[in-house]
Amino acid sequence: MGSFLVCLNASFAFALEQGDLVAARRDVSIVQNAKSVDQAGAGQVLKVLEVNGSKILVSRGRPGWLAIGDVVKLDAAEAFFSKPFKTGANARDYLSRGTVRMSLGKHAEGIADLKKAVKIANSPGDYLEPLAYAQITAQDQPAAIVTFTRAIQDDPKSAPAWMGRGLAYYQVGQNQNAMDDFSKAIELDPKHAFPRKYIGALLHDLGKIDSARKQLDLAVKLDPHDGFARKARGRVLYDQADYESALDEFSIAVTLDAGDGEAVAGRGVVRLAIGSELAAAETDFKTAIELEQYPEENAYLWNNLGQVQTELRKFDDAERNLNRAIELDPKMNEPRSHRAYLLATHSPDTARIAAAKADVQSVFASRETRTYWDYRALAAVNAAMDDYTRAAKHLALGEAIVRSTGPVRFVEPTIVLRKSYEQRLTPVR
């Protein structure tokens, strides 16, 4: 890995390194072990995964190598693909420039180019898929679904069209339609990682953890450089309480893209569950908040930050961040449970105990499934009110949950705390 200086001629040179974005200068084959594994069309934007001499590793679901001379850096690609327009452009020219413009964030111009390509092409069907993927990029999933449907009608055996429509369905929450389209894509192209990673994510959401694991294991095997697959696999491993392996997956995802806030946050969650890297978990949550496009709307991150700061005994910071999480999402139970626990165990006075009691009342008035954090908070409030009978009872309920769902590191301290409550039993008031 690293960088490589390319001299295409005396007046044109550029350096490439891992993480750079490039565009294919022409239609090229992506090669692995001397065999073509995929095709990249002119203007196709790719991320450099590795540089090895005069070759770069890229992936569109099947990793392989390109010659550096077959690509142009993204920041120079629009000018490169605009050259034909001086003498008269054809559909392929509009396609190439439009694809590049989409990657540069010039969505209106990019979609205009791609629509023009469809309009003037002799075979418009060949240009529908790039337009539909551009519509997804522009967050116009309904239009993308319509365009992908046209592409499927034009070529029912096009796996990328089924994948693309599945992605659009996935992004708008039409999960069964997404599952059907991804399954069709696998039927057409069983060695492509893209549909498998999304089926894995969908199965995980349905609680089918073992089935999700199988799909995601295969997706990662097919494309080890796919950050989404790594994150999804990390979540599954976390739910299976395989925290060390989950940490590896999220760490790889961060290595693939240090700007991926989801990957950074996921690594923080795993570090918090393991418990041996709490300061690193705090850093992860702070970094994830900085990376979020709308951090003020993400109560989940502020909750996690407050939780880890409680364990680090940064109580003022923890309380402030838990307050922020509750302000952002008053219906979210977890930050209330963490705040109640903090208020009831750190410098408890009459006002703080009353506030903690109000938090647990709000949590237990909701219809959400009870968690370990909920019962731990309730037990702490009971103990702060010297009601050790209820404290022991409620903590035993939390103990049963944490034994079943984890994090396992909380089991032994919960047992010790419950026994301390039992030693101080008082009559129920």
FENPE-V865035 format. One record per residue. PHI is phi in whole degrees, 0 to 359 (NA if undefined). NEAR is the number of other C-alpha atoms within 8 Angstrom. Layout:
# FENPE-V865035
PHI:NEAR
PHI:NEAR
This chain:
# FENPE-V865035
NA:7
121:7
239:9
215:11
269:8
249:11
249:8
281:8
200:6
296:6
250:5
224:7
218:10
206:8
252:8
238:12
214:12
306:12
98:10
294:9
258:10
227:13
238:15
295:16
286:9
207:9
293:9
222:11
268:10
267:14
243:12
222:10
54:4
66:5
236:6
288:9
250:11
194:10
236:9
240:10
280:10
304:11
92:15
299:11
268:12
227:11
262:11
284:15
268:12
196:12
244:16
223:9
64:6
262:10
236:10
234:14
269:13
224:14
203:12
239:7
118:10
226:12
295:14
189:12
247:11
234:13
286:9
300:9
292:8
271:10
230:11
228:11
298:12
302:12
293:6
252:8
287:14
298:11
296:7
299:7
276:11
273:10
304:7
297:9
289:8
289:7
243:5
121:6
261:10
251:9
300:11
297:8
294:13
296:13
298:14
298:13
293:15
297:14
297:15
295:16
298:13
299:14
290:8
274:8
84:6
268:9
293:11
298:6
293:10
296:15
293:13
300:9
299:12
291:15
293:9
296:10
299:16
298:12
293:7
261:9
289:10
291:4
237:6
304:11
301:11
293:7
249:13
288:13
299:14
301:10
296:13
295:14
296:10
295:14
295:13
296:11
302:9
277:7
65:6
250:9
298:12
302:7
295:9
297:16
299:12
297:8
292:12
297:15
298:10
298:10
295:14
293:12
297:7
288:7
214:8
297:7
261:6
276:10
300:11
300:8
292:12
295:14
298:13
296:12
293:14
301:14
297:10
298:14
299:14
301:11
289:8
257:7
81:6
272:9
292:9
292:6
299:10
298:14
300:11
297:9
291:12
295:15
296:10
295:10
297:15
294:13
301:7
278:9
215:8
293:7
257:7
260:12
287:13
305:9
292:12
292:14
293:14
283:11
297:13
301:15
295:11
294:11
295:12
298:12
297:7
277:6
82:6
267:9
294:11
296:6
295:10
299:15
300:12
298:9
294:12
285:15
301:9
290:10
300:15
292:13
296:7
289:12
215:12
295:8
260:9
270:11
296:11
298:8
297:12
297:14
296:14
298:12
293:13
299:15
295:10
296:13
298:13
298:11
294:9
272:7
63:10
265:9
292:11
296:7
292:9
297:16
299:12
299:9
296:12
293:15
294:11
297:10
299:16
292:13
297:7
293:11
205:9
295:9
267:6
275:10
299:12
297:8
294:12
296:16
296:12
299:12
297:14
297:14
298:10
292:12
299:14
295:12
293:10
290:11
89:8
265:6
229:9
293:12
295:7
292:9
296:14
300:12
298:9
300:12
294:15
296:9
295:10
297:13
296:11
294:7
279:10
296:8
293:4
231:6
299:9
293:6
262:6
259:10
296:12
303:7
292:12
295:14
299:13
296:10
297:14
296:16
296:12
291:13
291:13
298:12
293:8
278:8
64:6
265:9
294:10
295:6
298:9
299:14
296:12
297:9
284:12
292:17
301:10
294:10
300:16
291:13
298:7
287:10
217:8
299:8
270:5
280:8
282:9
302:9
296:14
294:13
295:16
295:13
292:13
300:16
299:14
297:11
297:13
279:15
246:9
246:7
49:6
290:11
232:6
302:6
293:7
291:10
293:14
296:8
294:10
296:14
298:11
297:8
296:12
290:14
297:8
296:8
297:11
280:9
277:6
281:6
262:5
290:5
297:4
290:7
242:8
302:11
299:10
296:14
289:13
297:13
295:14
298:16
297:14
295:12
294:15
303:12
294:12
296:11
263:7
63:7
258:14
283:13
297:12
292:11
301:16
295:13
297:9
289:12
291:14
296:9
295:10
295:14
300:12
298:8
291:11
290:13
296:10
277:6
248:9
80:11
294:11
294:10
294:10
272:9
295:12
297:7
299:8
291:10
298:9
298:8
293:8
299:12
296:9
292:8
295:13
296:10
286:6
242:7
303:9
230:8
300:6
294:6
271:3
